[in-house]
Amino acid sequence: MTTNILLAVIQVVIVGVGAPLLVGTLRMLKARLVGRRGPRVLQPYADLVKLLRKEAVVSTTTSWIFRVTPYVLTATMLVAALIVPLLLARPVLDFAGLVLLMYLFALGTVLLARAGLDTGSALGGMGSSREVAVAALAEPTIMVAILALALRAETTNLGGIMVRFAEEPQLAANPGHLLAFGALFLVMLAETGRLPVDNPATHLELTMIHEAMVLEYSGHYLALVEWASAMKLFLFMALLANLFFPWGMPASATPAALLLGAVIFVVKLSLLTVGLAVLETAVAKLRLFRVPEMLAGSFALALLSVLAVFLVR
């Protein structure tokens, strides 16, 4: 029991503290790739501290949903941190499956879209409608890709999937497995507001999706929303790193195993971060009506991954 509590604290700390570092590293890499110096890697921490010190200004037209949403967003990401395997193959909440994890992500998306509508702002409503449209297209892809993984591992348990793939590396090297990786990678870009679906660095009203929903937030509310957004990106990257490349993930909770798991996790996450930075530097933002085409392509990849379970042995 004590070990599980300690592991829970470690995972929450890793996600909570590591998420702003991931965002800062990604920004720095993108700036260096285009020949700019860019912000400091630790700049997101300074931004969060600055926002926490500022007074929150709330519109008089808002309801309790607007105020509660940042706390629920943060809470759902911290709970999700206990479900996603980080250092060990078996996460703290080992009984929880991929379906519960995706519903936690969906809960935050729905509440944030509702909060964007709550202010009565034209930009907030526009961003919320776009976010819901993207989520409606992304959710089927997530469920089909999850089905492909569950069929290969014969379980929806995250720890069970990782242990099965670690014991049988040929399953993770299967072409169908790589198709599911491509599908979830594209969904991650849409769910976390990254290029080419959305540009987190812009504030043009014609292109905003995520930023339009949070325009009315300020002070500690905005700090919680930005922190939750960073944690969501971190968790998606951790899923892609450990779920599809589970090699080297220890199963025991000894100090040496935890240290080994941490080193392997940092290496895999670093490689994915570099790849994401290169991708976002090389591509331009898609026009809004082209986003459904990209998500349809991701759904096709997920469907092919399911078919490969029965066709490729």
C-alpha positions as CSV (number, residue, x, y, z in Angstrom):
1,M,0.0,0.0,0.0
2,T,2.8,2.4,0.9
3,T,4.6,1.6,-2.4
4,N,1.4,2.4,-4.4
5,I,1.0,5.7,-2.6
6,L,4.6,6.6,-3.3
7,L,4.3,5.6,-6.9
8,A,1.2,7.7,-7.2
9,V,2.9,10.7,-5.8
10,I,5.9,10.2,-8.2
11,Q,3.7,9.9,-11.3
12,V,1.7,13.0,-10.4
13,V,4.8,15.0,-9.7
14,I,6.4,13.8,-13.0
15,V,3.3,14.8,-15.1
16,G,2.7,18.0,-13.2
17,V,6.3,19.3,-13.2
18,G,7.3,17.7,-16.5
19,A,4.5,19.1,-18.6
20,P,5.6,22.7,-18.6
21,L,9.2,21.5,-19.3
22,L,7.9,19.6,-22.3
23,V,6.1,22.6,-23.7
24,G,9.2,24.8,-23.1
25,T,11.5,22.3,-24.8
26,L,9.2,22.0,-27.7
27,R,9.0,25.8,-28.2
28,M,12.8,26.1,-27.9
29,L,13.4,23.3,-30.5
30,K,10.9,24.9,-32.9
31,A,12.7,28.3,-32.6
32,R,16.1,26.8,-33.1
33,L,15.0,24.9,-36.2
34,V,13.9,28.1,-37.9
35,G,17.0,30.0,-36.8
36,R,15.7,31.9,-33.8
37,R,17.0,31.9,-30.3
38,G,13.5,31.4,-28.9
39,P,12.3,31.4,-25.3
40,R,14.0,29.7,-22.4
41,V,13.1,26.1,-21.7
42,L,11.9,27.1,-18.3
43,Q,9.7,30.0,-19.6
44,P,6.4,28.1,-19.1
45,Y,7.1,27.9,-15.3
46,A,7.6,31.7,-15.2
47,D,4.4,32.2,-17.2
48,L,2.4,30.1,-14.8
49,V,3.8,31.8,-11.7
50,K,3.0,35.2,-13.2
51,L,-0.5,34.2,-14.0
52,L,-1.1,32.8,-10.5
53,R,-0.1,36.2,-9.1
54,K,-2.5,38.1,-11.3
55,E,-6.1,38.8,-10.4
56,A,-8.8,36.9,-12.3
57,V,-11.3,39.0,-14.1
58,V,-14.6,37.2,-14.7
59,S,-17.5,38.4,-16.9
60,T,-20.8,39.0,-15.1
61,T,-22.6,36.9,-17.7
62,T,-20.8,33.7,-16.7
63,S,-22.2,30.9,-14.5
64,W,-20.5,28.5,-12.1
65,I,-19.4,26.3,-15.1
66,F,-16.9,29.0,-16.2
67,R,-15.3,29.0,-12.7
68,V,-15.3,25.2,-12.1
69,T,-14.0,24.2,-15.5
70,P,-10.3,25.0,-14.8
71,Y,-10.3,23.0,-11.6
72,V,-12.0,20.0,-13.3
73,L,-9.6,20.2,-16.2
74,T,-6.6,20.0,-13.8
75,A,-8.2,17.3,-11.7
76,T,-8.9,15.0,-14.7
77,M,-5.4,15.4,-16.0
78,L,-3.9,14.5,-12.6
79,V,-6.2,11.4,-12.3
80,A,-5.2,10.5,-15.8
81,A,-1.6,10.7,-14.7
82,L,-2.3,7.7,-12.4
83,I,-3.6,5.6,-15.3
84,V,-0.9,6.2,-17.9
85,P,2.2,4.0,-17.5
86,L,5.2,6.2,-17.1
87,L,8.1,4.5,-15.3
88,L,6.7,1.0,-14.9
89,A,4.7,-1.3,-17.2
90,R,2.0,-1.4,-14.5
91,P,0.4,2.0,-13.7
92,V,-0.8,2.9,-10.3
93,L,-4.5,2.5,-11.2
94,D,-3.9,-0.8,-13.0
95,F,-7.5,-1.7,-13.0
96,A,-8.4,1.3,-15.2
97,G,-8.4,0.8,-19.0
98,L,-7.9,2.9,-22.1
99,V,-11.6,3.6,-22.3
100,L,-11.7,5.4,-18.9
101,L,-8.6,7.4,-19.8
102,M,-10.1,8.6,-23.1
103,Y,-13.3,9.6,-21.3
104,L,-11.3,11.7,-18.8
105,F,-9.8,13.5,-21.8
106,A,-13.3,13.9,-23.4
107,L,-14.7,15.3,-20.1
108,G,-12.2,18.1,-20.1
109,T,-12.9,18.9,-23.7
110,V,-16.6,19.1,-23.2
111,L,-16.4,21.3,-20.1
112,L,-13.9,23.7,-21.8
113,A,-16.2,24.0,-24.8
114,R,-19.1,24.7,-22.5
115,A,-17.1,27.3,-20.7
116,G,-16.2,29.0,-24.0
117,L,-20.0,29.3,-24.7
118,D,-20.7,30.5,-21.1
119,T,-19.2,34.0,-21.6
120,G,-21.4,34.9,-24.5
121,S,-18.4,35.9,-26.5
122,A,-18.5,35.4,-30.3
123,L,-14.9,34.2,-30.4
124,G,-15.6,31.8,-27.5
125,G,-18.6,30.3,-29.2
126,M,-16.7,30.0,-32.5
127,G,-13.8,28.2,-30.8
128,S,-16.2,25.9,-28.8
129,S,-18.1,24.9,-32.0
130,R,-14.8,24.1,-33.8
131,E,-13.4,22.2,-30.8
132,V,-16.6,20.0,-30.5
133,A,-16.5,19.4,-34.3
134,V,-12.8,18.2,-34.1
135,A,-13.5,16.1,-31.0
136,A,-16.5,14.4,-32.7
137,L,-14.2,13.4,-35.5
138,A,-11.3,12.4,-33.3
139,E,-13.2,10.2,-30.8
140,P,-14.1,7.4,-33.3
141,T,-10.5,7.2,-34.3
142,I,-9.4,6.9,-30.7
143,M,-11.9,4.1,-30.0
144,V,-11.0,2.1,-33.1
145,A,-7.3,2.5,-32.5
146,I,-7.9,1.3,-28.9
147,L,-9.8,-1.6,-30.2
148,A,-6.9,-2.6,-32.4
149,L,-4.5,-2.6,-29.4
150,A,-6.9,-4.5,-27.2
151,L,-7.4,-7.1,-29.9
152,R,-3.7,-7.7,-30.2
153,A,-3.0,-7.7,-26.4
154,E,-6.4,-9.4,-25.6
155,T,-7.1,-6.9,-22.9
156,T,-8.1,-3.2,-22.5
157,N,-5.9,-2.9,-19.4
158,L,-3.0,-0.5,-20.1
159,G,-0.6,-2.4,-17.9
160,G,-1.6,-5.7,-19.5
161,I,-1.1,-4.3,-23.0
162,M,2.4,-3.0,-22.1
163,V,3.4,-6.3,-20.4
164,R,2.1,-8.3,-23.4
165,F,3.9,-6.2,-26.0
166,A,7.1,-6.1,-23.9
167,E,7.0,-9.9,-23.6
168,E,6.3,-10.3,-27.3
169,P,8.2,-7.6,-29.2
170,Q,7.0,-8.9,-32.6
171,L,3.5,-7.6,-31.7
172,A,4.8,-4.1,-31.3
173,A,6.7,-4.4,-34.6
174,N,3.6,-5.5,-36.4
175,P,2.6,-3.2,-39.3
176,G,-0.9,-2.9,-37.9
177,H,0.5,-1.7,-34.6
178,L,2.4,1.1,-36.5
179,L,-0.9,2.0,-38.3
180,A,-2.5,2.5,-34.9
181,F,0.4,4.6,-33.8
182,G,0.0,6.9,-36.9
183,A,-3.7,7.2,-36.2
184,L,-3.3,8.2,-32.5
185,F,-0.4,10.5,-33.4
186,L,-2.7,12.5,-35.8
187,V,-5.4,12.5,-33.1
188,M,-3.0,13.8,-30.6
189,L,-2.2,16.8,-32.9
190,A,-6.0,17.5,-33.0
191,E,-6.8,16.9,-29.4
192,T,-3.9,19.0,-28.0
193,G,-4.2,21.9,-30.6
194,R,-0.9,21.4,-32.3
195,L,0.0,22.1,-36.0
196,P,-1.3,21.4,-38.6
197,V,-4.7,21.4,-36.9
198,D,-4.3,24.4,-34.6
199,N,-1.5,26.9,-33.9
200,P,-0.9,27.5,-30.2
201,A,1.2,30.6,-31.0
202,T,-1.4,32.5,-32.9
203,H,-4.3,34.7,-31.8
204,L,-6.0,35.3,-35.2
205,E,-9.7,35.0,-34.8
206,L,-10.1,33.2,-38.1
207,T,-7.7,30.3,-37.2
208,M,-8.1,29.9,-33.4
209,I,-9.7,26.8,-31.9
210,H,-8.3,26.1,-28.4
211,E,-7.1,29.7,-27.8
212,A,-10.6,31.1,-28.7
213,M,-12.2,29.1,-25.9
214,V,-9.8,30.4,-23.2
215,L,-9.7,34.0,-24.3
216,E,-11.9,35.1,-21.4
217,Y,-9.8,33.3,-18.8
218,S,-7.3,35.3,-16.8
219,G,-5.2,35.0,-13.6
220,H,-5.2,31.7,-11.8
221,Y,-8.0,30.4,-13.9
222,L,-5.9,30.8,-17.1
223,A,-2.9,29.3,-15.2
224,L,-4.8,26.1,-14.5
225,V,-6.2,25.9,-18.0
226,E,-2.7,26.2,-19.5
227,W,-1.2,23.8,-17.0
228,A,-3.9,21.2,-17.8
229,S,-3.3,21.7,-21.6
230,A,0.4,21.0,-21.0
231,M,-0.4,17.9,-19.0
232,K,-2.7,16.6,-21.7
233,L,0.1,16.9,-24.3
234,F,2.5,15.2,-21.9
235,L,0.1,12.3,-21.3
236,F,-0.6,11.8,-25.0
237,M,3.2,11.8,-25.7
238,A,3.7,9.4,-22.8
239,L,1.0,7.1,-24.2
240,L,2.6,7.1,-27.7
241,A,6.1,6.5,-26.2
242,N,5.3,3.7,-23.8
243,L,2.2,2.1,-25.4
244,F,3.7,1.6,-28.9
245,F,7.4,1.3,-27.9
246,P,7.2,-0.6,-24.6
247,W,10.7,-2.1,-24.8
248,G,12.7,-1.7,-21.6
249,M,9.8,-0.8,-19.3
250,P,10.4,-2.6,-16.0
251,A,7.6,-4.5,-14.2
252,S,9.0,-4.3,-10.6
253,A,8.9,-1.3,-8.4
254,T,12.5,-1.5,-7.1
255,P,14.6,1.7,-6.9
256,A,16.9,0.4,-9.7
257,A,13.9,-0.5,-11.9
258,L,12.4,3.0,-11.3
259,L,15.7,4.7,-12.3
260,L,15.9,2.5,-15.4
261,G,12.3,3.2,-16.3
262,A,12.9,7.0,-15.9
263,V,16.0,7.0,-18.2
264,I,14.2,5.0,-20.9
265,F,11.1,7.2,-20.6
266,V,13.1,10.4,-21.0
267,V,14.9,9.0,-24.0
268,K,11.7,8.0,-25.8
269,L,9.9,11.2,-24.9
270,S,12.9,13.3,-26.1
271,L,12.8,11.5,-29.5
272,L,9.1,12.1,-29.8
273,T,9.5,15.7,-28.9
274,V,12.2,16.3,-31.5
275,G,10.0,14.6,-34.1
276,L,7.0,16.7,-33.2
277,A,9.1,19.9,-33.3
278,V,10.4,18.9,-36.8
279,L,6.9,18.2,-38.0
280,E,5.5,21.5,-36.7
281,T,8.3,23.4,-38.3
282,A,8.0,21.6,-41.7
283,V,4.2,21.9,-42.1
284,A,1.8,24.8,-42.3
285,K,-1.6,25.1,-40.6
286,L,-4.4,23.4,-42.5
287,R,-7.4,25.3,-43.6
288,L,-10.3,24.6,-41.3
289,F,-12.3,22.6,-43.8
290,R,-9.2,20.4,-44.5
291,V,-9.0,19.2,-40.9
292,P,-11.9,16.7,-41.3
293,E,-10.0,15.2,-44.2
294,M,-6.9,14.7,-42.0
295,L,-9.0,13.1,-39.2
296,A,-10.8,10.9,-41.8
297,G,-7.3,9.7,-42.8
298,S,-6.5,8.9,-39.2
299,F,-9.7,6.9,-38.9
300,A,-8.8,5.0,-42.0
301,L,-5.4,4.1,-40.4
302,A,-7.1,3.0,-37.3
303,L,-9.6,0.8,-39.2
304,L,-6.7,-0.7,-41.2
305,S,-5.0,-1.5,-37.9
306,V,-8.0,-3.4,-36.8
307,L,-8.2,-5.3,-40.1
308,A,-4.5,-6.1,-39.8
309,V,-5.3,-8.0,-36.6
310,F,-7.2,-10.6,-38.6
311,L,-5.2,-10.4,-41.9
312,V,-1.6,-10.2,-40.7
313,R,-0.3,-12.9,-38.4
